[in-house]
Amino acid sequence: MGASKSDHFTEKQNAMALMAKALGHPARIAILEYLLKVDSCICGDIVDELPLAQPTISQHLKELKSAGIIKGSIEGNSICYCINEKALEKIQSYFGNILKTLEKKKSSCC
């Protein structure tokens, strides 16, 4: 079996691409915004807040968790979710470095 295309890129590049892909859906952005708004771990409230079915929200939560953007812990019969601050710090750092580089190049760019 040959190497996958992701094997040609660094671990950091693959991790950032995974997070960017997870953030590439408006429902996931809405979930993230809701988690920021409530400022705590939540269990079942997301279904009441978004105009999506529970299985759809569960799938989006799974994608965000797989990308490391949110964390989930089991409490009783439900899973409670909250934002993984370290992941957001990585995103901020990555795009912050891009903006710094662009600022430096601003005078020489077309």
N, C-alpha and C positions, 0 to 999 in steps of 0.2 A: 504494500500500500504506500502511495506517495505522500509527500508532505502536504499538509493543508496550506491554504494560502495564508492563514494567520501565522504559520510558522516562520514566515519571512519577515515578521515585524517583532518589535521588542515587546516584552511583557507589559511595559507601561503603555505602549500604543494599543495593544489588544485590550487592556483593562479600560482605557479611556473610551475606546470604540464601543465596548460593551455598555458602559454607562451612558454614552451618548445615544446609543440605540434604544436603551430602556427609557430615556427621556424623550424619545422621538414620537410619542403618542400623546395627544391632548388629554386623554383620560388619566394618564400617568402623571402628567403635569398637575392636573386638578387634584389627584390624590396627594401628591407632594405638597401642594399649596394648603390642602386641608390639614395635613399633618403638622405643617408649620403654624397654622392658625390655632389649632387646639393645644399646641405646645406640650403634649404629653402622649403617652402610648394609648392607642385606642383599639378597641376590639371590634365591635359590630357597627359603629356609628357611620362608617363610610357609605354603607348601602343606603342609609337614610339621607345622605348629603348629595349623592350624585345620581343623575338620571340613567343609571345602568343597572342591569340585573346582577344579583349577588354572584353568580358564576363568572360573569364578565369581570367584575371587580376583583374577584379572587385570582383570576388569570393575570390581571394587571399587577396585583400585589406580588404574585409569584415572580413576574418579570423584574420588578423593582428590587425584590429581595435577591434574586439570582445575580443581579448586577451589583449588589452590595450597597445600594442607595438607601434601603430601609432595612431595619432589623425586625425580627419577629420572635416573640416568646410565647410559649403555651401557658395559658392561665385558665385552669379549669377545662371547660369544653371548647374554648375559643383561643385564637391566636391574636395577641396584641401586637400592634405595629407602631414603630416610631422611626424617626429619621436617623440614619447613620451619619453623624456629624463628620467623621473622618473621611467618608466618601465625598461629601460635599466640599470639604477642605481640599481634597485632591482635585476636584473639578475646578474650584476657584483658583487654585495654584496654577493649574494647567492653562486655563484661559487668561489668567493674569499675566503669565509669562508671554503668551501670544500678544497680548495688548502692549506690554512693555517693549517687545521686539518691534511691533508696528510703530510705536511712538518714536523709537530710535530711527527707524527707516523713513519716517514720514517726509522728511525733507528731500530724500533721494528717490522717492517712489513716484510713479507716473500719476 
